[in-house]
Amino acid sequence: MRLKLRLFIVSLIVGMGLVKGQNLEYGVGVDTNYMMIGDQQHLTFRVRSDVPVQVVFPLLKDTVTAGVEIISGPVRDSLQGKDGKWLIEEKYVITAFDTGVYVIPAMPITVEDKSYNNVLRTDPIAFMVNTYKVDEQQGINDIVAPYPMPVTFLEVLPTILLVLVGVVVLALIVWFVIRRRKEKPLFRREEPAIPPYVRAIQALDGLKAEKLWQEGKVKEYYTRLTDTVREYLNGELGIGAMEQTSFETLMAVENCARVNAEDREKLADLFQTADFVKFAKATPLPDENTRNLNIAYEFIQHTNQNVKELQQKEEIQQLEALEEEQQETMGTL
């Protein structure tokens, strides 16, 4: 009776707990509400929205709650369904090594859009963990002898690697001897790296010359345009924009003193238009396409000028500090 009552209670409270809020649905769920001890299943956080949104799921470390351990994760995935809605998920693989009913508490999910910023809370969910029955009448059995296993690739891999290393070392020795006999340098001189500013301007010039949006390749045009700006931010300002979302990149630019407020606002407009083109299949007007290219040019030129001015100020300050130190040294003598 107790087991049936527990299963009835669990079946009432388990589930995804999807709650509609504005134009989205959100929740958390598990694969099953009944599992055996030591088994594994997925814990899935999910948000479904009519429009692209920025979602921050709970960041779990080693455990979800007392007794529920995390094996791996999170694994994030997002896609747009045939109905036009966006589905964003994060999954963990969880397990439990003790019997009982486990309740996963309510957890926050942050959803951000251009019109709102909400922190939503999921419903608590529960699942039961049971153990295997042992027939005490059969007594204790001997441990099963190990089965003979064939040789696997992983077992011979160290030998293969050792042979490959020997071949590579022998090839290097032969190459070294040949180069020495021909009196050629062992290594070629590396070409000087192209500055981020020059590389970005060259990329924008090439993009302008290709006329992608004029040929209907609007998505490719905005992808190339934003990637050029992201690479410049990474090389010139040290912002890892290539691995960030548009929202994370704009937050990093917001905290950068070498970018003025006007350029930040224009860059936000550029990224917003690019996201609508890439994720919502929007089609900007021709004037807007040209304007966004000019925004990229101006942003790169202005920030590069700001970087140069700050470097000059730092050099002047270093020279002044060095002169003061020399004067103090002379006075002491």
Phi, psi and omega in degrees: 000319180297318180295317179297320179295319178297315180298323178295318180294317180298318182295336178283324188257349181280156177141178183285335177062041183288130181235126179282133178218115185060245182247030182216162174237147181212160178171185180216146180203168177239164182295320184212154179264005180215121182218160179272157182300132181086348176291167180236149175207172183265139167253118190241124169264138187216140173227130176242127186223152177286333183232159177298132179224160174267125185238130174243108179275164176300137179263105182262145184258266185262327182227153174272313174207175184302121179095345180252110185260152179263125178274315180202167179116173008273153172245119185260143178212145178215142179204162178252122182283175178295336178279002178090352182276150179264134178242120178243127182228152168226131185239142171240149170261121185239163176206170177215141184245022176213150182281162178134181177259124181250132179248121175273118187289170175297140182228151184277142171233121181265126179239124183238138176217172180295340184254348180200164178217103186242145171251110183259155180237132180283163174280146174297143175230161185220157173209158184252142176242124181243167182244171181278145178277139180247126178277104183288344181287337183280346180078194184261130179259157176291157176289135181293135180294149180293143178278142175291133183246141177290160178293130182260167180296324181295330180288326180268355181300316178302321178295318179297317179297319179298319178295318179297320178297319178297319178297317180296317179297317179297319179296320178296321179296316179297317180298319180297316180296317180296317180295322180294321180293324180274359179055043176257149178296147182290326183229144177281150178287131181286139177288143178299141182292142178283129179301148181303322181296313181296316180298320180292316180296320178297320179294318178294321178298317178296320178296320179296321183288331182287336177055054183292311184292332177294335179265010178088002180268064186291317181297315178297324180298312182285331175294313177296321183294311181289325177296324178296316179294320180296317178296324178294317178300321180292317184280323186269318186251356179072025178262121182284063187289336182293335180257008185247158171283170179299320180296315180295322179295316181294326177293321177293320178293326179300327182267008181262122184287344183273004177240124181279168187296320182296317179294325177297317180296316180294321178295323177297320177298318179298312181294324180295315178298317180297320179295320178295324179290316186282326186251332181250004178057038177285157180234098181293162176286157180304320179298324180290324177297316178294319181298319181292327175295319178294325177299318179296317177302309185295320180299314181294318181292316181294313181294324178296321178294320178296321179296317180296318180296318179294322177296320178296318178297318180295321179294319178297317179297320178295320178295317179297318179296322179294320178296317178298320180294321178294319179297319179296321180295318179295320179296323179294320179292000000 
